[in-house]
């Protein structure tokens, strides 16, 4: 859902709620005060509507997940308060301070109100501060179905969206297919796509195309998360870490600096650059690889090929095999300032065939 359509839907809901409050206030004023006091109902309905709209505005970053967690904690707190009233705690206190308390019934009512509100508040706050694993201690063997089936959601940032590898990684099935993109990241991509700079515009369009492909995929879930930073001075990285804590989610990125900061704050983060580094083939002496030979080397009869990660391999006697894919064996490696240089020979069968052909000629 786009930002414009989401805002329009919220405004329509607010207007409908305001109308309902006004009619309800007018009806109550007509019944209690008479038809000539409708203006009191209009003002009262407006005040009630504005109060709850103000509360709704303060809870923009509060999700249904947080609401359900808080409700669970509230129920536990109220249950504990009910148990205390059942064992007669108010009566015990009233009997101990019998000389001080003159109105026992009023004291019991006030004490029960304070007890239920205080324990309900404590239960709600403690539940909101707790993680999902803590609920499994209270209710053994119980897990939220979403966690059991799809795992933690993945928050994606601007770098991973514009990287170009995200869609293929998600299609591979190695990562959870539950993606969350913060609203401010989406807005930033839109700004980039309208930039006057050709490079920024290209990156922005590339990112939006990637998101469109992800949303069109039936087995990948993409959710836009609306939230604001706790402080205007918070950077985008700090905002991402904040959302990760709120949603108990992992961050998927291609930003090495963000990955370092996240690890310092004990935030689960997946850096695709680390994945790419781990998947690089280990080139040791004796390793056999299938290599496309694409151009001649510096010396006579040499050919040159490249691995998928860009590593260059020089193939002795590979000049005649340019344009073909050959099985080669690594014979030596040299680390230079420009990177790793690898030298190889074609397999014995290929080399023997090439030598025989040259001998015949």
N, C-alpha and C positions, 0 to 999 in steps of 0.2 A: 504494500500500500504506500502511495506517495505521501510526502509530507503535506501537500496541499489538501488531498482528500481526507487525510487523517484529521487535520485541523478543522475542516468543514464539518466532519461527523461529530467532533467534540462540541463545536459551537451549536449545532442543531440540538444535541442532547441537553446542553445547558439552557437553551431557549425553551425547550419543552418542559424542563424541570422548573424553570421560573414561572411559566404559565400555570403549571399544576399547583405550585405553591400559592400563587395569587388567587386562584379559584378556591383552593382549600381555605385560605385565610378569610376570603369573603364569605364563604359558607359558614365558618365558625363564628365570625362576627355577627352575621345575620341571625344565627340561632341563639347566641349568648347575649348580645347587646342590642339587637334589633336592626331592622333594615336601614335606619338612619346612621348607623355606625359602620357602614361598609368600608369607609376610608381607613378605619383602624385595622381591619382585616387585610387591606391592601398593603399597608405599611408593615404589618407583622409578617405577612407572607414574603415580602421583599427582603426583610431582615433575615428571615430563616434561610431563604435561597442564597443570599449573599454570604451568610456564614458558612454554609456547606460548600459553596463554590470556592471560598477562601481556603477551606480545609482541603478541597480537591487540588487546588493549585499548589499547596505545600507538599502534597504527597505524589508529585509527578513521577519521582523515581521509585515509588513504592509499587511493587509488582504483586500479581495474584499469588505468586509463590510466597512472598513475604507475608501477605495477608493470611494465607492458610497456616503458615508457621506460627504467626502471632495468635491466631484463633486457637490453635492447639495448645499453646502455652497458657492462654487465658482460661481454657477449660480445666487444665491441670490446677491452676491457681484457685479457681472457684471451687473445684472439688476438694482441695485441701482445706479451704475455709469452711465448707459444708461439714467436713469431718470434725473440725474443731467445734462447731456449734452443736454437733450431735453428741459429743462427749461432755458437753456442758461447760465449756470454758467461760462463756459470759456469766453463767450462774455462779461458778466458782469465784470469779473476780468480784461479782456483786456481793457474795456472802462474806468475802474477806474484808471488803471495804463497806460493810453494812452501815456503819455509823456515819460515813461520809456521804454515801449515795442515798438520796431521799426518794428519788423517782426511779425505782428499779426497772419498770417497763420502758421508760424513755432511755435509760442507760443501755438496756439490752438492744434496743433498736439502733441507737447510735453506734454501739460497739460492733454489731453485726455489719452495719454499713461500712464502717472503717475497715473491718477485717476482710470482707469480700473485695472491696476496692483495692486494698493494699496487696493482698495475695494475688488477685487477678492481674494487677500491674506488674508485680515481680515475675509471675509466670510468663507474661507476654514478653517482657524485656529479656529474660533468660533464654526463652525459646528463640528469639530473633538473633541473639548472640551465638547460638549453638549451631554446629554443623550438622549435616545429614547423618553422619555416622553416630552422633550422640543420640539421635532418635532410635537407632537400632539397639542401643543399650536399654532405653526405656521400654521399647517394644521389640523383643528379640525376634530375629529372623524376618523382620519386616524391612523392605526397601521400597522406595518410590519406584513405580513401574518405569518411569522415564529413565532413571539411572540404571535399572537392570537391563534395559533393552538398548538404549542409545548412548549411555555414558554421558560424560560432561559435554555441554555445548562448546563450540569453538568460536571465539571472538576473532574476527579477521580485521586487520588494519589496512591502511592505505597502501603500504609497501607490498603486502602479499597479493592484494587485489590487482595492482598494476604490474606485478611481476611476470605474469603470463603462464606460470606453471600451476596455478591454483586449480583450474578446472581439471587438468589431467591428473593431478594428485587426488582430487576428490573422486574422480571416476575410477581410480585404481582400487578403491575400497579399503585402503590401509588406515584411513582416519574416519572418525565419526562423521556422519553426514548431517549434522545439526549445526548449521552456521548462524552466527549472530553478528550483524553489522551495526555498529552504533550510528545514530542519526547524523552526528557531526562528521563522521567519515564519509557518509553518503553525500552530505552537503559539500564537503571539500572536493569530492570527485566531480560533482556537477560544476563547481567553480573552476576546476582545472580544465574541464571540457570546453568551457567558454573563454579560456584564457587567450590573450593575444600572442603569447609565446607558442610557436609551433610544437616544440618538444613537450611542453606542459599540456597543451591541448591534446596531443597524440596519446600521452599517458592517461589523461582523464577519460578519453573516449575508449581506450583499451580497457580500463577498469570497469566502465559502465557496460561494455560488451561482455566482459567476463561475468559480471553479476547477472546480466540477462540470460546468459547460457546456463548459469547455475540455477536460476529460478525456473527455467524451462525444463530442467531435468526432474523427472518424476520422483526419483529416489533421494534427492537432496533437498533438505528443508532450509530455507533462508528466512531469517527473522530480522526485522529492523527494530532496534532497541532505542526508545526515546529516553533520554536522560540528560541531566545537566551536571556540570562539574560542581563539586562542593564549594569551590572558590573560583572566582574569575581569574585568579593568577595561576590556576592549575594548567599544566601543559597537556597536550593531547596524549602523551604517554602516561602521565599521571591519571588522566581521565580513563584511559583503557584499563589501567590497573585497578582503579576504583570500581569499574563495571565488572571486572573479573571477580572481585571480592563479593559484590552484590549478588551476582548470578552463580557464584561458585563454579566458574567456567575456566577453561584453558584459553590461552591466546595463541593464535597461529600467525606468524609474522615472518618477514624476511629482513627485519631490521636488527642488526647485531647489537646495537646500543640498547634498544628496548629489551632484548633478551637478557643482557647483563643486568639491567636494573631490575627486571622481573625476578631473576634468580636471587638477587640480594634481598628481595622482599618475600621470598618463598612463594612466589606465584607460579603456577604450572604454565609453562610456555613451550611451544614447539617452533623451532627455527628451521625453516626448510633449507637454509644454507648448511646447517649441521647435518641434515639428512643427506643432502647432496654430497657433502664431504665423506660421510660414512659409506655411501654407495660407490665411491670412486674405486675402480679396479686396482688391486695391488699389483704393481708392476715389479716383479722380481726376476732375477736371472733364471731362465728356464721356463718362464710363463709362456703358454701358447695362447694366442688370440687370433681371431678372424679380423682382418684389417683391410678396408678399402684403400687401395693405393691410388692416389689422386694426382700426383705430380712428380717430376724428376727431382733427385737430390743434387747436392753440390758436386759430388764426385761422380765419375763415370759409372754407369750401371746401377746407380742407387735410385730407389723410389721412396716416396714419402707418403705416409698415411696418418690419419688422426683418429683418436678414440673419441667416443661421444662427449667426454668431458674436456676435449680440446688438447689432450696430450699428443705431441707429435712423435711419431715413430719412424726412424730411418730404416729402410729395408735394403740390405745388400742384395745385389743382383735382382732388384725389383723394377728396373727401368722398363723391361719388356712386358711387365704385368700392369702397367699404368692403365687405369680404367676398370680393373677387375678387383675382386675381393679374394685375398689369399690368406692361408693359415701360416702365421709366422711365429718364430720362437725368439724370445728376448735373449740376447747374448751379453749385453752390458748396459749400464745406466750411469749417467753423469749428472750431478746436481750443479746447476749454474745459477747465476744471478737472474737469468731470464726464465728459469724454471727447470724442469726435469727433461734431460735429453735421453732418449731411449734408442738403442741400436738393436737390430734384429736380423735374423736370417730366415729365408723361407724354409719350409719343411724340406727334409732330405729328398723326398720324392720330387718336389717341385724344383729344387736346385739341380738334381740329377737330370731332370727332363730339360731344363734350360741349358745345362752344360752340354748335353748331347746334341741339342739343336744347334748350338754355336759351333760344336765340333764338326757337325755335318756340313754346315755352311763353309 
